[in-house]
């Protein structure tokens, strides 16, 4: 199976625009972006929030403890990974059917 890659982006402005650009530039499947200039979250805080971006979609993980946020991020990665694997399997099945015809 193909690996599923995740990048991280710490942003101070235009989070969605910058994160989407970084996802493309880094060629990763998903990027997890967060604001680093908001009080009470980021590097020096016990809580954070993330905005996840992938090809064709995104979702926000609301402010939570970093442990809770990590669990939610892992769940999202698992879901997106399963979707990627299913798409790859579907492509392989179609290719095999085309080759057999």
N, C-alpha and C positions, 0 to 999 in steps of 0.2 A: 504493500500500500504506500501511496505517496505521503510524505510527511505533511503535517499541518503546522504552519509557522505563524507565530504571533509576535508583533512588534509593540513597542510602547512609546507613547508620545506625551511629553509633559509640555503643556501649552499655557501661554499667557494671553493670547488673543486669537480670534478666528479659529476656534478649536476644530470645528467640523472641516473647514477648508484645509487647514494645515494637516490634520490627521489623515484625511483622504489622500492628500498629496504624498505624505510620507508612506502610506500603505503601498501606493503605486511605486514610488521611488525605491522602496526596500523590497518590493516583490514579495510581500508577506500575505498570507491568507486573511489575517485579521490584525487590526491595530486597536489597542486599548489606550484611549486618550483621557487625560485628566487635566483639570485646571490646577496650576501650581501657585496662583496668586490670590486664591480665595482664603479668607480667614477660617481656621479650624479644619482645614484639609490639606492634603499634600504631603510633602516629605517629612515635615517635623510634627505632624499631627497623628492622632490615633485613629482618625476616620478619613475616608476619602469617598469619591464618587468617580465612576468611569463612564465613558461613552465608547462603545465598541462599534467598529466599522468593518465591513467585509464586502466583497463583490455583491452588489445588488441589495444591500441591507445594512441596518444598524440597529442598535438598541442602547438604552441608557440603564446603567446600574446605579440606583440612587445612593445617596450618602449613607454609609454604614461603617461599622468597624472594619479595619483592614482584614481581619480574619473572615468576617462574613462576606466581604467584597471578594476576597480570594476564592471562597467557595462558589460564589455566584459566577465569577469569571471562569473557573474550571468547568462548571456546568454548561456555560455558553460555548466554551471551546469544544467540549464533548459533543454537543448538539451540532455545531458547525462542522466538526470533523466527520461525524456520521453522515451528514448531508453530502459532504465532499466525496466520501467513499461511495455513497450510493450513486451519485452522479457519474463517478468514474466507472462503476460497475455497469450502469446503464449504457454508457458510451461503448464499453468493451463488448457488451451483448449486441448492440446495434452493429458495431464493426464486424463482429464475428458473423452475424446474420447476413450482412452485405457481402462479406468475403465468400460465404457459402452459396450465394445466389448466382 
